[in-house]
Amino acid sequence: MSVNIHPSAIVAPGAQLGDGVSVGPFCVVGSRVIIGEGTVLNAFVTVNDCVTIGRNCHIYEYTALGGDPQDHGYKGEESWVHIGDDNIIRENVTVSRATGEGAETVVGNSCFIMDGVHLAHNVRLGNFVTIANKVGLSGFVSVGDYTVFGGMCGVHQFVRIGSYCMIGGLYRVVKDVPHYTLASGEPLRLTGLNSVGLKRAGFDGEKRRAIHSFYRELYRRDCRFTESLNEARAKRSSYIPEIQNIIDFFEDSRRGVTFWGRSSGSEE
């Protein structure tokens, strides 16, 4: 297959475009850019230097990839944006390069990033992440696989969000959100398991019930959270891998973890 570059587009010498890449009207592509086969850039897309894009991505109008980090700590060092395969990136999305020599801002595979989303420096998205309109992820935020964001929510820097989570729209996320949960409210609270997401992902009833029971035990009211977490640590090897992942998530928290609301969690 050939590469299709619109006459009005500017593609710098040195850019590497795979077979079947389409570069639309008035796009700008830097010299230190790699774009995988079958990827489509609609009109007015800017891909700055130090960006790699995988195969079969579709990037819509007025998106800007690889701009300098919006970070006082950035001093002009070489850093990158890496975008995986099969991603849909809609209009007006901005993805900044990382702060730190050789550091990366990363988007995994098969993500759906909607209009007006901002991914700041050093953000790391897993695979199959869905981010609705006007969401902002601050620097060093990490997001696990299959997580979904409602529109117009904002995520504080250094926050970690686990896999298979769902974050409600219009809310602020200032602490970590552990795997498999729903989060909403002001201030943000966990409101249960992401049961629909887990069912769609093939988690059977027994596994969902085990995860739900673990969270009920972890957040029980008759003892301090640190005590119940210590008990879980002591029994870690007896749990299924999904629950072990939850314990590991708590171990690695830097900002603290979002707590349950009044409900002890939805039924499995």
N, C-alpha and C positions, 0 to 999 in steps of 0.2 A: 504494500500500500504506500501511497505517496503522502507527503505532508502538505497540508493546505493552509497557506498563509495569505490572508487578505492583503491586497496592495497597500492599504492604509496602515497596516500594523508595522511596528518597529521591532525586529528581532535582532539582537546584537550578535555579532560574530562570536563564536564560541558556545552559544547555546546549543544544547543537545536535545533534539526533538525526535521522539520515536515514530515508528510507522503509524500512519493514520491520525496523527495529531492535527487538530484544526485550531488555527489562531484567527479569531474574528476581527472585525473592523476596529481600528484604533487601539488595539492592544499594544502593550510595551513589555518585552521580555528581555531580561538582562543577560549578560554574557556567561555568568556562572550559574546557569540554570539547567536542570535536567528534567524533561517532561516525558513520561512513559507513554507507550503506544496506546492509541485510541482515545486519549484525553482531549476534551473539547474546551476551549476558552471562548466564551461568548464575547461580545463587543466590550471595549473599554476595560478589560482586565489588565492589571499591572502585576507582573511577577518580577520582583527585584532580584539582585544577585544573591547567591547563597541559598537557593531554594531548590528542593527536589520534589517532584510530583510524580506519583505512581501511575499505573495504567488505568484506563477507562474511568477517569474522573470527569465530572462535568462542572465547570466553574462559570458562574453567571456574571452578569454585567456589574461593573464598578467595584469588583472585588480587588483588594490589594494584599498581596502576599509578600512577606519578607521585608517589610519596612523596619527601620531602626526601632529598637525597644523604647517604649515610653517609660524610661527608668533613669533616675539621676545617676545610678551606678554604672551606666553604660559609658565606656570610654573609647568606642570605636573598634573594639576587638572583633575578630572574625567569629561569627556565630551563624546558625543555620535554622531554616524551617524545613522539616521533612514531613511530607504528606503521603500517605499510603495509597492503596489501590481502591477503586470503585467508590470514591467519595462524591457526594453531591454538595457543592458549596454555592449557596444562593447569593442573591444580589447584596452588594454593600458590605460584605464580610471583610474584616481586617485580621490578619494573622501576623504578629510581630516576630522578628528573630529574637533569639535568646540573649540574655546578658551572661557574660563569661566566655573566655577564650575557648572555642571549640564546642560550646554548649548548644543545645537544640531545643526548639519548640516542635512538638510532635503531634501529628494527627494520625490515628491508626487507619484501619481499613473499613470501608463500608459505613462511614459516618454520614449523617444528614445534618448539615449545618445551615440553618435558615437565615432569612434576611436580617442584616444589620448586626450580626453577632461579632463580638470582639474577643479574640484569643490573644492574651498578652504574652509577654516574654516568658519562656521556659514552661509554658503550659504543656501538659502531656495528656492527650486523649487516648483511651483504649479503642477497641473495635466496636462497630455497631452503636456508636453513641449518637443520640438525636438531641439537637439543641434548637429550641424554637426561637422565634424572632426576638431580636434586641437583647439577648442575654450577653452579659459581660463576665468573662473569666479573668481574674487578675493574675499577676505574675506568680509563677511556680505552683499553680493549681494543678492537681492531677485528678483524672476521672477514669474509673474502671469501665470495663466492657458493658455494653447494653444499657447504659444509664440514659435517662430521658430528663430533659429540662423543660419546664414550662416557660412561656414567654416572659421577657423583661425581668428576670431575676438576676441578681448580682452576687458574685462569689468572691470573698475576701482572699487576698494573697496567702499562699502556702496552705490553703484548705485542701484536704483530700476527700474525694467522694468515691465511694466503693462501686462495685459492680452491681448491675441489676437494680439500681435505685431509681426513684422518680422524685424529682424536685418540683414542687408546685410553682406556678407562675407568680411573678410580682414580689417574691420574697428575697430576703437577704440571707446568704449562707456564710456564717462567720466561724463555724466550727466544723470539724470533720463529720461526714455522714457515712455510717457504716454500711456494709454490703446488704443488699436485698430489702431495703427499707423504703418507705414513703416519708417525705418530709414536707411540712408546710407550716404556716402560721407565723405570727410576729410576737415575740421572737420565734425563730424556727424551732420546731419540735418534730421528733419522729412520731408518726401517727399509726404505724403498723407495718406489716410486710407489703412489699410490692407483689401481691398475690397474682394479679393478672399477668404481670411481666414474667414471673417465675413459671406460671402454667404455660405460657407461650414458649418459654425457653426449654420446656420439657422436664421441669422439676416435678416429680411425682408427689402424690399426696403425703406419703410417708416422710419424704425429705422436707417438704414444706412444714409439716407438723413439727418435725424435729427442730427446725430453725426457729419456728414460732415459740416453741416451748423453751428453747435456750434463751431467747430474748426476754421472755416473761420471768425466767429465773434470774437473769442478769440484772434486770431493772426492778426486782421485787422491792417492796416498801419496808420490809422488816429488818433491813440492814443497809449499811452504807454501800454505795456502788463499788468503792475500792475493795471492800471485803468480798462481795460477790464475784468481782473480776479475779481476785486472787484464788478463790475457790475454783473458778473455771480454768485458770492457768494450771492448777494442780491436777485437773482431770483432762487436760488437753488431749492426750493420746487416746482417750476413750471416745472421743467425739468423731462424727463424720467429717470428711475434709472441708465441707462448706462451713461448718462451725469452727473448725481450726482456723480457717481463713478470717473469720470474724475476730477471733482472739488475737491473731497476728495483727490485724488492722488496728485494734486498740493499743497494742504494744508500741506501734510505730507513730502514734499521734503526737504532734507537736503543739497543736492549737487547742487540744481538748476535743471531745466528741459531743455531738448533739444528743440531748436526752429525750426520752419519751414525753409526750404530753400526758394529759390525765388518763387517757385510755392506755391499757397495757399492751395494745397492739390489736390489729384486726385478726379475725380468724383466718386460719390457713386456707 
